[in-house]
Amino acid sequence: MSHNRYSWFKVFAALLAGSLALASCSVAGDEDRARVTVIEDGEPVIKPVGIRLNYASATARAAIARGLVTFDEQGRVVPALAARWIVTDDGLSYIFRLNEAKWDDGRQVTSERIATLLRERVTELQPSRLGKDLQVIDEIISMTGRVIEIRLNAPSPNFLQLMAQPEMGLFRSGHGAGPMSELDSNRAYTLGIFNQVASDENGEEGNEETQENEPSDDPRRVTLRSESAAKALARYTAGYTDLVLNGQFHHLPLVDEAGVSSNDMRLNPVAGLFGLKFLRMNGFWSLPDNREVLSMAIDRPALLTSFPKVTAWQSRQKIIPDALNATGINARPEWADMSMQDRQAFVREHVRRWEALEGPVLPLAIAIPDAAGADILFLRIQSDLRRVGLDARKVALGEDADVGLIDEIAPYDSAHWFLSRLTCAETPVCLNDADAKIAEANAATNLEIKARLYAEAEVLLVQHYNFVPLAVPVRWSISRPGQRGFAVNPRGWHPLNPLVGIPIS
C-alpha cells in the first residue's frame, strides 16, 4: 500500500507532539474552549473573504459573517439574520423578516443595507462555485420595516439551502454580524465574542473611526487551524486538537497509519459527484459506446472495500441520487443488473473486436491527486481494466489526461447541481441536447415538469458517458465521543459556535 510513503508518520507525530508540548497547554475537557483543525491539501490559509473559499476559510466566514439563514450542526437550515420567512404559493418569492441585530462594530443591521449587500454579493459570486445556482435570483428588494423580499425567476424548492452557504455570509466594511468575531489570527485563528459598542444613540452607520469593540469577558473561544492531513492527524493523536474536519478519501491511509480509533471516525452522509469525468475525446475513448465499457469494467464494490476505515461507502452507477429521481424515469445504465463476470466478458469481447479493426487501445490517462488513497483508487481501476484487455496510466493533476477525478459534495439538494457540472460550460466532452434539456428545466415553473426534464437530461448524459460515476463522495471528521456541538450531517458542514455553546442566531 503506502507504507514507504507514510512509514515516517509516527516519528513525525512524536516530533510534533514534543514541539506542541513546549508551545501550548492542553485544554481537554474545558467546554469553553474548542480546538479545531481543518485538513487542506492546498495552501493552509484561513482568509474568510473573497469568492473561492477553502473549507477552513468558509468555516471561519460562517462564524463571523451571517447571512439570512445558515446551517446548524445537524445540517438543517435555521434563522440567522432573518428571524423568520414565508414562501409564496408559486415558489417565486421568499420574504424574510430580520432579527434585531448589530454588526460587530455595534452598528444596527438594517433591511436597506442587507438588501444592498446581498445584491452586491450575488454579483460578486458569479464566477464562484455558486454562480450558476444564484442565477435563479431575479430581484432583491428592501421592503418596509425589517423585511426583505427575494424574487426568483423560477421555483427553487431548495433555495434556502443555497442561501445558507457560507459564501452568503455578509460583511459590511469588513465587519460581520456574528455570532462570533475574529480575536487573533497570528499563530492560530481564534474566534470569540466582542462586546458591541456604538458611539451614536441609535447604533446607525456613522463615522467608522468612532466605532469601537471592547474585549468581552465571555471565556468561550474556538481555535481554528488549517493544516495538511499528516499534521492534522498528528495533532489529534498528540491530544492538541479536539476535532479534525474535511477528511477525504485520499487521506484515509493516513488515518490507519496514525492509529486513530474507529470509534473516533465520523462519516458524513453527503451527496455529490465522485467519479471520472472525460476531459477529451481521444481515439478509442471518443465514442460513447467505448466510454460505456469503461464504466462496465470497474468493480465498484471491490474498489470501495479497499478503504477499510469507511464501511458504509456507497457505490453509484448514475448521476443524480435516487432521492431526487423523477417518478417513472429510470436513468440507470442498461447493464446495471448484469453480474460483474458477465460485464467483464462483454467488455473483453468489445475490446477484442475494436482492436481487430482499429488496432491497440492506448492506456487511459487518469489525472488524480498525489496521495496514498488516490494511488489505491488508481491501482484498483487499472487492475479492473487489465482484466478486460484495457489499461490505464496515472498522470499528475494539470497534465494532459483523458479523464480527471471529480470529488465534490452537493451544497444543496437539487438535480440541477448534479447536471450543471456536466454541461458544455464545465467540460469539453459534453452533449448539446442535454444542455438544452437542462436549460428548459431551469426555466420551467411547474415543479413536476422541471423534475421530469432534469430526469430526461440525466438519461441523455448517462448514455453519453462523459462522466463515469463510481460512488458517493467521502467526507469524514475525527472527534472523541461526546464532542459538544458536533454531529454528522448530509451537508458535511460543521459550524464552530455550537462547539462552545454560542447560539447560531
C-alpha positions, -999 to +999 in steps of 0.1 A: +000+000+000+015+033+011+039+021+038+070+036+023+053+069+017+040+072+052+061+050+074+076+082+088+042+092+102+047+080+138+081+096+141+067+128+127+038+127+152+062+122+181+083+152+170+052+173+165+038+163+199+071+173+215+070+208+199+034+213+208+041+204+244+066+232+246+043+257+228+009+252+242-012+238+271-039+212+267-074+224+274-090+190+270-123+188+289-129+226+290-163+232+274-155+269+270-126+260+246-126+241+213-096+234+191-105+226+155-081+216+127-092+216+091-074+194+066-064+213+035-045+199+005-036+233-008-021+263+009-032+262+046-046+297+049-076+310+067-090+340+048-128+344+052-131+370+024-134+365-014-154+342-035-133+310-036-130+299+000-113+267+011-130+247+038-112+264+066-119+299+053-156+291+047-158+277+083-144+310+097-167+331+075-198+313+087-188+321+123-183+358+118-205+368+089-241+357+090-264+355+060-302+355+062-301+318+071-274+293+080-269+256+087-269+242+123-247+213+134-273+189+121-271+204+086-306+220+089-315+255+077-321+278+107-326+315+111-295+338+112-300+375+103-336+366+094-359+357+123-385+340+100-397+338+064-425+329+042-426+315+007-454+324-017-476+297-032-460+299-066-425+294-051-412+326-068-409+349-037-392+344-004-400+371+022-377+374+052-382+394+084-349+404+100-338+398+136-328+428+157-290+425+152-258+445+151-226+443+132-196+435+153-187+472+154-220+480+171-240+495+142-275+484+137-283+459+109-309+474+086-330+459+058-318+485+033-282+477+040-287+439+039-306+441+006-277+462-009-251+438+004-270+408-008-272+422-043-235+430-043-226+396-030-247+378-056-230+397-084-196+391-068-202+354-066-210+349-103-175+334-111-177+311-080-190+276-074-224+291-066-226+314-096-249+293-118-271+284-089-275+321-079-288+330-114-322+319-101-324+352-082-343+378-102-346+407-077-337+416-040-359+443-025-359+461+008-395+465+019-410+485+048-398+478+083-373+450+087-384+430+057-365+418+026-381+401-004-361+379-028-379+372-061-369+342-083-372+337-120-382+301-115-393+280-084-363+266-064-375+243-036-340+242-021-334+279-023-329+282+015-301+257+014-284+278-012-288+310+009-273+291+039-240+286+022-210+302+040-203+324+010-236+341+016-225+354+050-223+392+047-196+417+057-202+455+059-169+475+056-151+444+069-174+438+098-196+407+103-227+403+124-217+373+145-223+350+161-185+352+167-157+376+159-121+372+150-099+377+181-065+367+168-051+353+135-014+354+142-004+318+153-039+303+150-072+317+140-090+324+173-127+333+175-148+345+204-172+372+214-167+410+215-189+434+234-206+455+207-204+493+214-218+520+191-208+556+195-242+571+185-275+567+202-293+546+175-263+525+166-268+535+130-239+537+105-218+568+110-182+577+114-163+544+114-134+558+134-157+564+164-170+528+164-150+505+188-152+470+201-145+462+237-129+429+247-155+406+262-151+387+294-170+358+278-145+329+281-157+309+252-132+305+224-126+284+193-091+280+179-091+271+142-061+258+123-056+248+087-030+220+081-021+191+059-037+157+067-005+144+083-002+174+106-039+174+115-038+137+125-006+141+144-020+170+163-051+149+171-032+118+183-010+140+204-040+154+222-037+190+209-069+192+188-105+182+197-119+179+162-105+173+127-126+183+097-127+179+059-111+145+056-115+130+021-110+095+006-074+101-004-064+109+032-078+076+046-045+056+046-031+082+069-059+076+094-048+039+095-012+049+099-020+073+127-038+045+146-070+066+150-097+046+167-127+036+145-149+050+174-135+085+166-142+084+129-173+103+118-186+097+083-209+124+069-238+110+047-231+136+020-243+136-016-223+147-046-202+136-076-174+111-072-161+096-105-142+101-137-150+130-159-138+128-195-116+158-204-110+150-241-123+127-269-092+107-280-091+076-301-110+047-286-124+069-259-140+093-284-171+071-288-199+069-261-201+031-266-164+028-257-167+051-227-196+029-216-174-002-214-151+018-190-180+022-167-189-015-171-154-027-164-150-011-129-159-033-100-172-006-077-179-027-045-143-042-047-129-007-052-147+008-022-138-021+002-101-012-005-106+015+021-114-004+054-120+027+076-151+035+056-175+006+058-206+025+046-192+039+013-219+035-013-213+029-050-230+048-077-239+040-114-259+071-122-255+108-118-284+120-096-291+104-062-322+082-060-338+106-036-340+132-063-353+109-090-384+118-110-411+092-107-413+068-137-379+077-153-350+052-148-316+067-156-296+036-146-275+021-174-289-009-193-262-031-179-269-022-143-284-057-134-256-077-152-232-096-130-196-084-128-185-116-146-209-110-174-199-074-177-162-083-179-169-109-206-189-084-226-161-057-224-134-082-233-152-091-265-160-055-273-123-045-270-112-076-290-135-066-319-123-030-318-086-039-318-091-063-346-104-035-368-086-004-354-055-016-336-044-014-300-062+009-275-039+033-257-039+033-219-065+056-204-047+086-189-062+094-155-054+127-137-055+120-099-041+136-067-007+126-055-018+108-023-019+073-010-057+069-012-056+081-048-029+055-055-052+028-042-081+041-063-060+042-095-045+007-090-080-008-085-092+008-117-061-002-136-064-037-124-101-039-135-092-025-169-064-050-174-088-078-167-107-068-199-078-061-222-075-023-214-050-004-194-046+029-175-018+052-166-017+078-139-008+115-146-005+144-123-032+170-119-029+197-145-012+174-171-029+162-203-053+134-194-083+116-209-102+117-176-100+135-143-113+126-109-143+146-097-148+146-059-174+173-050-202+174-025-235+190-034-241+222-014-278+217-016-304+191-027-311+198-064-309+177-096-297+209-113-265+210-093-255+175-104-263+180-141-249+215-144-214+201-135-215+181-168-226+208-192-206+222-221-198+252-199-180+229-175-164+202-196-152+199-232-168+164-236-204+173-235-238+169-252-257+199-266-290+180-264-285+175-227-276+212-222-308+222-240-329+199-218-313+213-186-319+249-197-356+240-204-358+225-169-342+256-153-369+278-169-399+256-161-422+270-134-441+237-128-421+216-104-433+183-118-423+193-153-390+206-140-382+173-123-391+153-154-369+174-177-340+171-153-345+133-153-346+132-191-314+152-192-298+127-169-308+098-192-290+116-221-259+122-200-258+086-186-259+073-222-233+098-234-208+087-206-189+120-203-189+111-166-184+076-151-199+076-116-181+055-090-195+063-056-209+090-033-181+113-021-165+106+013-162+134+039-151+124+073-143+140+106-125+128+137-137+136+172-138+119+205-172+105+216-195+131+231-179+162+215-202+191+223-220+208+194-208+183+167-229+160+146-225+142+113-249+156+087-258+154+050-242+188+042-208+177+056-208+211+073-198+218+109-203+253+124-179+264+151-201+282+176-221+252+188-188+236+199-187+261+228-224+267+232-227+300+214-262+302+196-262+305+159-288+332+157 
